[in-house]
Amino acid sequence: MTETSAEEPVMTRREAAAQWTRDFLAARGRRAPSHDVYSEGGRAGYRKSTLQYVLNTSQDIVAVKDGRSWVWQLVNEE
């Protein structure tokens, strides 16, 4: 007989980074300068390349130009 695991599925590193990014942006009013995302993400253990992957593959996180810098924001859930 085979046993089934009662454990929760483990998130991949990229999934964890995506969830962290969503939580971070939500806590900052749904938007934050890209340098803050990278800086705080680094402190949380995520590489810049992983966070860029999140941005490039996510449908609810976008980067928009704000003056001379970039701002990441959560897309409205409508």
N, C-alpha and C positions, 0 to 999 in steps of 0.2 A: 504494500500500500504506500502511496506517495503522500507526503505531508505537504500541505499548502502553508505558505508563510502568512502570518497575520501582521507582518510589518508593513509600514507604509512604503510605497515605492520611493526609491531614492532619486532625487533630482540630479540631472547632469550639471556640470559646472556652468554651462551656458544658461540653463534654465534658472539656476540659482542667481546668476548675475542679472538676468532679465527681471526676476522678482525683486531683487535688491534695488534695481534701477527704478522700477515702478513705485516701490515703497518710498525711496528717496525723493523722487519727484512729487509724490503725493504729499509728503511731509513738508515740502518746500513750496506749497501752493500750486502744484502741478507743473512748475517750470523752474529751471536752474541753468546758470551759465555752464557751458561744456567743461570749462576748467574745474568747476566745483564737482561735477560728476566724476571726472577723471581723478581728481585729488581724493575725494571721499571714497570713491570706488577702490582706489589703491590702498587706502587705510583699511578697507573692508576685505582686502585680499584679492581684488579683481584687477587683472592686467588691462591696460588701455586697449589692447587688441580685442580682448573679450568684450569690453563695453562697446567698442565700435561694431563688433559682430551683432550685439544686441540691437543697436541702433539700426543697422542695415537690414535686419531680418524681422524686426518687430513691426506690427501694423498699428500699434497704439502709442508708439514713442517716435517723435520726429525731432529733427533739428531745424531751427529757423534762424536766419540771419537777423541780428538785432544790432544795428549800427555796424561796428567793426568786429563784433564777436558773434559767436554762435550760442544759441540757447536751446537746451533740450526741453521738450514739453510732452505731456500726456495729451493725446488726442481726445476730444470730447466723446463720451460714450452715448451717441445719439443714433 
